[in-house]
Structures are given as C-alpha cells and as structure tokens.
Amino acid sequence: MPAPAPVKKKPSFAAGLILGLCLGLAAATAVGIAGYVKLHKIVDPSKVMDEYTINKVNLISDVIDTYSYDYMEDEYTIEEKREGLYRGIVDSIGDKYSAYMTADELAEELEDNTGVYYGIGAYVSLTEEGYPYLSGIMEDTPAERAQLRSGDVIVKVDGESVAGWDLDEAVAHIRGPEGTVVHLTIYREGERDYLEIDVVRGEVKSQTVAHEMLEDDIGYIYIVHFDYVTIEQFAEAYQDIRAQGAKGLIIDLRGNPGGLVTSVVGVARQILPEGLVFYEEESDGNRIEYRCDGTNEIDMPLVVLIDKYSASAAEILSGSIRDHGVGTLVGKNTFGKGIVQDIKQFSDGSAVKLTVSAYYLPNGDNIQGSGIAPDVEVDLDANAYYDEGVDTQLDKAVEVLKSQMK
C-alpha cells in the first residue's frame, strides 16, 4: 500500500560536515565562494526586524539578483520576494494552522463563508502529518461527479507535490476558474496504488446541512461544515424533521472539519440546555465564555455520529452535547483540535491567520491532540458503504437511538 511521500528534512550540521568532507574534491569545481560581506550587528532582542536583520535581508536579495542563474520560466518579482519573507515569519512559529495571506488569498478565504465559490466542491483539512485531505464531499459538485471520497489524501496537485504546503496553499491550488481542470494524485485507504483523478472546476453553492426522515420516526441531520449559513440551514432542517413527527434525532458530524465559532454556538443554542457551550482561554489568560439560555433544549433522544475527521467546531458541538448529557456519541475517536484561529487584517488588505486561543469543553477538557472518545465505538466498513450502500456506523446509531426511544 503506498504512503504519501515524506517531507524532506534539513540535514544536521554534523551530517552536512561529513558529507562535505566526502564530496569536497568532487564538488570543488561546481561550488565556489566568491567572498563575503561583513555584517555589522546591531541586534535588538525584542524585535525580529532589527537593523542587522534588515541589512541581511537586503544583502541576501542583492546576492540573489547579482549571482542567481535564472533557469525558470517565470520571473521572481520583488513583491513575491516580500511575500516569501512575510510567509517565512509566520511559518517560523511552527504552527500549521497559522499562515500569511495576501489580499487576494484573504478575499478567497472570506468568500468561503458567503456560500458560493469556484472549485471542486470538497472540504479540505490537514492530516496529522500535514497532508491535505478531503474531509467532506458536497452533493452535486465536481468532486462528487469525479467520485472523490471523504478521507482521500491529496499527494499532488497538477503533478506538484503538496509536501510542506499549509492549508491555504492547498486550497489555493485546488481552486480555480470555472471550467478549468485540476489533476489530483490521491492516496485512498485500501487502494494498492495512487489514484490519478481529473476534476473540472465549477460554481459551488455551499449546502452545509442535509436532512431526511429515516424509518421509525427518526430524524437525520448531517452537518458538513460550520459557516455563516449553517445556523439557518440547521434550523430549517430541525424544524422540518420535527414537523414530520420525529421522535428521535441523529446528528451526523463525521468528516466535519469545523468552521466558525459563531456558527457552532448558533447551532448548539438550538438544542442544548442552559449553561456553558464552551470557553476560550487566550494567551494572556483571558477567558471568553459562550453560553446557552436553554430555551430550545432538545426534548427527544439524540445520537451524534463522530469519526477521526470530526474536528474543531464539530468537537465543540459533540463534546458539549456529551457534557450536558443530552446525547450519545457513536463512531470513532475525533481528530483532536482544541485550538482556535482568528484573522488579523492589515491596512494593505493582507492578513495573518493565527492560533489565538485554546478552547475548553463544559467539563474543562481541552481535547488538543487527544480528541473525544465515543460512548459507543464502531468502525465504518468502507467496502460495504461504497459498494453496497451499507453504513455500519449509521446502523449502530439507529440501533442505539431506538433503545432510547422505547
């Protein structure tokens, strides 16, 4: 079974020294030192961009302009160098959820929340190893028509390795103008080789909630992602299944990568009793609480489906339901993302997305790295699901809910 190509790591100084001694003679004619310019150090330990750093950045840029052999088709502009510098500062903190965004990239990020964009119609998250994967597939979209699946790991986009990309880079490469083609190299669990799939991009209208009535008066609501439209879409779905006589409810959060804090709180307030939904703790120790007044507390048995791709806001909802004792969790352990990101915009239109706080569930748990364990653990039989349409996890959720409806 293939695995995504590993990210290359920088060799240690010792390894580089040994390698240099072994290959020094052979490489003598290929690599030379033309001389060096002494840098005067004026270092302010409280600042990144002190005089020494500014001088060195300018020197490196001058050396590139003077000596770099241009063999690439596209010219590397001054603005691209600057953007590389900005990205490097953010990347240096080592947080895969933080990123520098140009004005255009920020506009694309904000466009996500309007519910309409051009792409393939799939939600993208990062695996623990840092590879983008499809955490959800929207109905009637290019991704569904190309037979992509939730859980597919992206190894290459248009032949380019994704190793080292952050989430924003991955999304930016997958998206594109309507009618254009993006070629994805996919690792899919259970397949013996990588899959090569072409997807024709199109207009995607985000439907973040789907619902239906199952047998035996069981309502089913699937939340794909939490964005601005999710609160209203959930309210409509919940009202509809109640109008159809639902006596029990299944909320499916499998493959849900999270989303907006305001959205998950808005959904939680439609079903939770009075009390704490969750709280954030910022770097200075400041605590921000999100509460529910309990006026819409659910009055029927509830089961929540979760899996290893349920993350962030999906974990807030499922964890809060668990802590308030109003529902049973069925499926697999969740992803374990207990931190919150926020966007800080600059006057030139660019921005940085940063991890600004950790969140805690009502019982005080922070699930970063550990996730939430289900009350009833059950695996999804992928072959039965895709070949026969049999959802073993949903079947167990129905079984559990029926036992509570008696």
C-alpha positions as semicolon CSV with decimal commas, in nm:
position;residue;x (nm);y (nm);z (nm)
1;M;0,000;0,000;0,000
2;P;0,158;0,336;-0,096
3;A;0,203;0,616;0,151
4;P;0,236;0,989;0,082
5;A;0,593;1,092;0,008
6;P;0,772;1,212;0,324
7;V;0,861;1,577;0,368
8;K;1,233;1,628;0,320
9;K;1,416;1,731;0,635
10;K;1,717;1,956;0,657
11;P;2,028;1,752;0,747
12;S;2,207;1,833;1,070
13;F;2,529;2,037;1,070
14;A;2,731;1,728;1,159
15;A;2,583;1,529;0,873
16;G;2,647;1,817;0,636
17;L;3,008;1,844;0,752
18;I;3,073;1,472;0,698
19;L;2,907;1,483;0,358
20;G;3,112;1,789;0,268
21;L;3,438;1,615;0,360
22;C;3,346;1,312;0,149
23;L;3,239;1,507;-0,158
24;G;3,456;1,815;-0,126
25;L;3,700;1,734;-0,406
26;A;3,432;1,625;-0,649
27;A;3,226;1,937;-0,585
28;A;3,516;2,182;-0,591
29;T;3,459;2,284;-0,950
30;A;3,080;2,311;-0,903
31;V;3,056;2,525;-0,591
32;G;3,275;2,820;-0,506
33;I;3,282;3,104;-0,255
34;A;3,316;3,441;-0,423
35;G;3,383;3,624;-0,099
36;Y;3,173;3,761;0,179
37;V;3,049;4,091;0,316
38;K;3,085;4,152;0,687
39;L;2,758;4,240;0,860
40;H;2,763;4,491;1,139
41;K;2,547;4,358;1,422
42;I;2,301;4,592;1,585
43;V;2,064;4,347;1,748
44;D;1,752;4,436;1,943
45;P;1,645;4,110;2,115
46;S;1,286;4,234;2,136
47;K;1,246;4,273;1,759
48;V;1,266;4,042;1,459
49;M;1,337;4,319;1,208
50;D;1,626;4,497;1,379
51;E;1,897;4,676;1,181
52;Y;2,111;4,365;1,143
53;T;1,821;4,156;1,010
54;I;1,711;4,427;0,765
55;N;2,066;4,459;0,633
56;K;2,098;4,083;0,595
57;V;1,766;4,051;0,413
58;N;1,871;4,324;0,170
59;L;2,212;4,161;0,126
60;I;2,060;3,821;0,051
61;S;1,826;3,984;-0,200
62;D;2,119;4,164;-0,367
63;V;2,322;3,841;-0,384
64;I;2,027;3,664;-0,548
65;D;1,983;3,944;-0,801
66;T;2,356;3,950;-0,881
67;Y;2,451;3,584;-0,889
68;S;2,139;3,369;-0,927
69;Y;2,119;3,192;-1,263
70;D;1,766;3,231;-1,396
71;Y;1,662;2,897;-1,545
72;M;1,293;2,918;-1,451
73;E;1,026;3,039;-1,691
74;D;0,860;3,282;-1,453
75;E;1,050;3,584;-1,322
76;Y;1,061;3,611;-0,946
77;T;0,934;3,959;-0,866
78;I;1,021;4,190;-0,579
79;E;0,668;4,154;-0,446
80;E;0,700;3,775;-0,447
81;K;1,024;3,805;-0,251
82;R;0,848;4,025;0,002
83;E;0,558;3,782;0,030
84;G;0,805;3,499;0,082
85;L;0,959;3,697;0,367
86;Y;0,620;3,760;0,527
87;R;0,524;3,394;0,495
88;G;0,857;3,291;0,642
89;I;0,798;3,498;0,956
90;V;0,463;3,330;1,017
91;D;0,595;2,986;0,920
92;S;0,879;3,027;1,172
93;I;0,641;2,983;1,466
94;G;0,584;2,624;1,353
95;D;0,204;2,630;1,370
96;K;0,048;2,454;1,072
97;Y;-0,280;2,638;1,132
98;S;-0,120;2,983;1,105
99;A;-0,049;3,149;0,772
100;Y;0,020;3,477;0,596
101;M;-0,240;3,569;0,335
102;T;-0,223;3,819;0,051
103;A;-0,524;4,042;-0,010
104;D;-0,644;3,803;-0,282
105;E;-0,599;3,498;-0,060
106;L;-0,789;3,670;0,220
107;A;-1,072;3,755;-0,021
108;E;-1,092;3,387;-0,118
109;E;-1,098;3,285;0,247
110;L;-1,382;3,525;0,322
111;E;-1,563;3,414;0,006
112;D;-1,585;3,067;0,157
113;N;-1,820;3,199;0,418
114;T;-2,062;3,351;0,164
115;G;-2,159;3,004;0,042
116;V;-2,060;3,048;-0,327
117;Y;-1,718;2,988;-0,482
118;Y;-1,544;2,822;-0,776
119;G;-1,369;2,494;-0,712
120;I;-1,438;2,123;-0,683
121;G;-1,696;2,115;-0,401
122;A;-1,500;1,943;-0,127
123;Y;-1,390;2,044;0,222
124;V;-1,014;2,026;0,275
125;S;-0,830;1,976;0,605
126;L;-0,482;1,861;0,709
127;T;-0,381;1,520;0,838
128;E;-0,161;1,497;1,147
129;E;0,133;1,455;0,907
130;G;0,043;1,782;0,734
131;Y;-0,108;1,643;0,412
132;P;-0,433;1,792;0,279
133;Y;-0,725;1,551;0,273
134;L;-1,087;1,574;0,166
135;S;-1,286;1,589;0,489
136;G;-1,622;1,616;0,315
137;I;-1,776;1,597;-0,033
138;M;-2,070;1,821;-0,123
139;E;-2,363;1,682;-0,318
140;D;-2,398;1,756;-0,690
141;T;-2,049;1,905;-0,723
142;P;-1,745;1,839;-0,944
143;A;-1,585;1,640;-0,661
144;E;-1,884;1,407;-0,632
145;R;-1,905;1,364;-1,010
146;A;-1,532;1,274;-1,015
147;Q;-1,606;1,006;-0,749
148;L;-1,377;1,161;-0,488
149;R;-1,438;1,038;-0,134
150;S;-1,424;1,183;0,214
151;G;-1,090;1,078;0,361
152;D;-0,899;1,090;0,030
153;V;-0,547;1,222;0,096
154;I;-0,405;1,459;-0,168
155;V;-0,045;1,379;-0,257
156;K;-0,001;1,603;-0,564
157;V;-0,194;1,882;-0,734
158;D;-0,131;1,916;-1,110
159;G;0,178;1,700;-1,068
160;E;0,327;1,916;-0,791
161;S;0,394;1,756;-0,453
162;V;0,194;1,904;-0,166
163;A;0,469;1,824;0,087
164;G;0,524;2,130;0,304
165;W;0,211;2,314;0,192
166;D;-0,014;2,471;0,450
167;L;-0,392;2,450;0,425
168;D;-0,429;2,783;0,246
169;E;-0,175;2,684;-0,021
170;A;-0,355;2,355;-0,081
171;V;-0,695;2,523;-0,119
172;A;-0,550;2,792;-0,346
173;H;-0,404;2,529;-0,582
174;I;-0,722;2,320;-0,590
175;R;-0,947;2,612;-0,666
176;G;-0,957;2,792;-1,000
177;P;-1,175;2,943;-1,271
178;E;-1,494;2,767;-1,373
179;G;-1,440;2,510;-1,647
180;T;-1,069;2,456;-1,583
181;V;-0,927;2,117;-1,483
182;V;-0,730;2,030;-1,172
183;H;-0,544;1,698;-1,166
184;L;-0,524;1,533;-0,823
185;T;-0,299;1,247;-0,718
186;I;-0,487;1,072;-0,438
187;Y;-0,394;0,824;-0,168
188;R;-0,704;0,628;-0,073
189;E;-0,702;0,377;0,210
190;G;-0,747;0,025;0,075
191;E;-0,613;0,103;-0,274
192;R;-0,288;-0,057;-0,385
193;D;-0,167;0,245;-0,578
194;Y;-0,224;0,619;-0,606
195;L;-0,532;0,734;-0,795
196;E;-0,498;0,995;-1,072
197;I;-0,819;1,197;-1,098
198;D;-0,910;1,496;-1,317
199;V;-1,176;1,730;-1,177
200;V;-1,343;2,004;-1,382
201;R;-1,391;2,306;-1,155
202;G;-1,732;2,468;-1,135
203;E;-1,952;2,702;-0,933
204;V;-2,019;2,554;-0,593
205;K;-2,307;2,668;-0,377
206;S;-2,238;2,554;-0,027
207;Q;-2,511;2,345;0,134
208;T;-2,368;2,277;0,476
209;V;-2,668;2,086;0,615
210;A;-2,864;1,792;0,472
211;H;-3,152;1,611;0,636
212;E;-3,409;1,336;0,589
213;M;-3,653;1,120;0,782
214;L;-3,546;0,762;0,845
215;E;-3,774;0,476;0,940
216;D;-3,936;0,454;1,284
217;D;-3,979;0,831;1,322
218;I;-3,605;0,902;1,333
219;G;-3,483;1,236;1,203
220;Y;-3,135;1,259;1,049
221;I;-2,933;1,582;1,008
222;Y;-2,587;1,586;0,851
223;I;-2,370;1,894;0,913
224;V;-2,085;1,908;0,661
225;H;-1,916;2,224;0,785
226;F;-1,988;2,524;1,009
227;D;-2,007;2,857;0,823
228;Y;-2,239;3,159;0,818
229;V;-2,528;2,979;0,652
230;T;-2,516;2,673;0,879
231;I;-2,722;2,821;1,165
232;E;-3,019;2,894;0,940
233;Q;-2,983;2,571;0,743
234;F;-2,976;2,366;1,064
235;A;-3,281;2,550;1,199
236;E;-3,476;2,473;0,879
237;A;-3,372;2,106;0,885
238;Y;-3,453;2,067;1,256
239;Q;-3,792;2,234;1,212
240;D;-3,873;2,012;0,915
241;I;-3,794;1,681;1,085
242;R;-3,995;1,787;1,389
243;A;-4,288;1,881;1,164
244;Q;-4,267;1,530;1,014
245;G;-4,311;1,376;1,358
246;A;-3,954;1,287;1,454
247;K;-3,932;1,116;1,792
248;G;-3,556;1,080;1,790
249;L;-3,267;1,265;1,620
250;I;-2,930;1,165;1,474
251;I;-2,680;1,448;1,408
252;D;-2,401;1,331;1,179
253;L;-2,069;1,516;1,227
254;R;-1,847;1,261;1,051
255;G;-1,594;1,426;0,823
256;N;-1,685;1,770;0,958
257;P;-1,359;1,969;0,983
258;G;-1,507;2,251;1,191
259;G;-1,554;2,612;1,088
260;L;-1,678;2,929;1,252
261;V;-1,717;2,960;1,628
262;T;-2,027;3,176;1,586
263;S;-2,184;2,907;1,370
264;V;-2,134;2,615;1,607
265;V;-2,258;2,823;1,900
266;G;-2,566;2,918;1,696
267;V;-2,640;2,551;1,631
268;A;-2,571;2,449;1,991
269;R;-2,819;2,706;2,120
270;Q;-3,094;2,532;1,924
271;I;-3,061;2,206;2,121
272;L;-2,858;2,247;2,443
273;P;-2,992;2,313;2,795
274;E;-2,898;2,626;2,986
275;G;-2,529;2,653;3,061
276;L;-2,185;2,670;2,909
277;V;-2,132;2,565;2,547
278;F;-1,754;2,605;2,574
279;Y;-1,497;2,866;2,667
280;E;-1,175;3,001;2,517
281;E;-0,858;3,084;2,705
282;E;-0,633;3,340;2,536
283;S;-0,255;3,372;2,569
284;D;-0,290;3,633;2,844
285;G;-0,522;3,407;3,044
286;N;-0,836;3,598;2,948
287;R;-1,141;3,368;2,941
288;I;-1,424;3,407;2,689
289;E;-1,740;3,210;2,761
290;Y;-2,007;3,103;2,513
291;R;-2,334;3,017;2,684
292;C;-2,681;2,885;2,603
293;D;-3,003;3,008;2,769
294;G;-3,173;2,668;2,735
295;T;-3,496;2,797;2,580
296;N;-3,467;2,547;2,293
297;E;-3,342;2,241;2,483
298;I;-3,396;1,925;2,279
299;D;-3,688;1,714;2,401
300;M;-3,616;1,387;2,221
301;P;-3,340;1,122;2,234
302;L;-3,027;1,230;2,046
303;V;-2,733;1,038;1,897
304;V;-2,429;1,211;1,745
305;L;-2,211;1,036;1,487
306;I;-1,839;1,120;1,501
307;D;-1,519;0,990;1,342
308;K;-1,147;1,067;1,317
309;Y;-1,218;1,352;1,075
310;S;-1,461;1,531;1,310
311;A;-1,258;1,831;1,422
312;S;-1,261;2,170;1,591
313;A;-1,616;2,313;1,589
314;A;-1,755;1,961;1,532
315;E;-1,577;1,855;1,851
316;I;-1,716;2,156;2,037
317;L;-2,072;2,055;1,950
318;S;-2,030;1,682;2,015
319;G;-1,830;1,742;2,335
320;S;-2,082;1,991;2,472
321;I;-2,370;1,754;2,395
322;R;-2,181;1,480;2,582
323;D;-2,101;1,700;2,882
324;H;-2,461;1,820;2,915
325;G;-2,584;1,459;2,899
326;V;-2,836;1,521;2,621
327;G;-2,694;1,281;2,361
328;T;-2,492;0,967;2,297
329;L;-2,176;0,973;2,082
330;V;-2,138;0,686;1,833
331;G;-1,848;0,614;1,595
332;K;-1,473;0,666;1,637
333;N;-1,244;0,897;1,833
334;T;-1,241;1,251;1,693
335;F;-0,947;1,440;1,542
336;G;-0,837;1,638;1,849
337;K;-0,819;2,007;1,753
338;G;-0,868;2,213;2,068
339;I;-0,738;2,546;1,943
340;V;-0,899;2,847;1,774
341;Q;-0,772;3,060;1,485
342;D;-0,852;3,423;1,407
343;I;-0,768;3,652;1,114
344;K;-0,587;3,981;1,173
345;Q;-0,609;4,206;0,867
346;F;-0,364;4,483;0,773
347;S;-0,436;4,815;0,604
348;D;-0,294;4,691;0,269
349;G;-0,557;4,414;0,257
350;S;-0,325;4,130;0,356
351;A;-0,364;3,940;0,681
352;V;-0,229;3,672;0,910
353;K;-0,435;3,383;1,041
354;L;-0,310;3,288;1,386
355;T;-0,392;3,047;1,663
356;V;-0,518;3,286;1,930
357;S;-0,664;3,063;2,200
358;A;-0,734;2,714;2,329
359;Y;-1,091;2,606;2,388
360;Y;-1,230;2,401;2,674
361;L;-1,549;2,197;2,688
362;P;-1,803;2,249;2,970
363;N;-1,633;1,989;3,192
364;G;-1,296;2,165;3,149
365;D;-1,145;1,928;2,892
366;N;-0,909;2,059;2,625
367;I;-0,902;1,790;2,359
368;Q;-0,600;1,914;2,160
369;G;-0,419;1,606;2,032
370;S;-0,647;1,359;2,210
371;G;-0,995;1,413;2,065
372;I;-1,324;1,287;2,206
373;A;-1,394;0,918;2,255
374;P;-1,737;0,789;2,152
375;D;-1,974;0,636;2,405
376;V;-2,030;0,352;2,157
377;E;-1,735;0,269;1,931
378;V;-1,799;0,125;1,587
379;D;-1,595;0,114;1,266
380;L;-1,719;0,216;0,924
381;D;-1,698;-0,073;0,679
382;A;-1,577;0,129;0,379
383;N;-1,626;-0,152;0,128
384;A;-1,983;-0,213;0,240
385;Y;-2,051;0,160;0,235
386;Y;-1,923;0,234;-0,116
387;D;-2,009;-0,100;-0,279
388;E;-2,340;-0,181;-0,113
389;G;-2,456;0,147;0,043
390;V;-2,443;-0,005;0,392
391;D;-2,342;0,245;0,662
392;T;-2,239;0,037;0,963
393;Q;-2,193;0,342;1,187
394;L;-2,532;0,489;1,100
395;D;-2,693;0,149;1,154
396;K;-2,544;0,138;1,505
397;A;-2,664;0,495;1,572
398;V;-3,017;0,392;1,474
399;E;-2,994;0,087;1,700
400;V;-2,878;0,298;1,996
401;L;-3,144;0,563;1,934
402;K;-3,425;0,306;1,913
403;S;-3,324;0,166;2,250
404;Q;-3,362;0,515;2,398
405;M;-3,695;0,587;2,226
406;K;-3,874;0,296;2,393
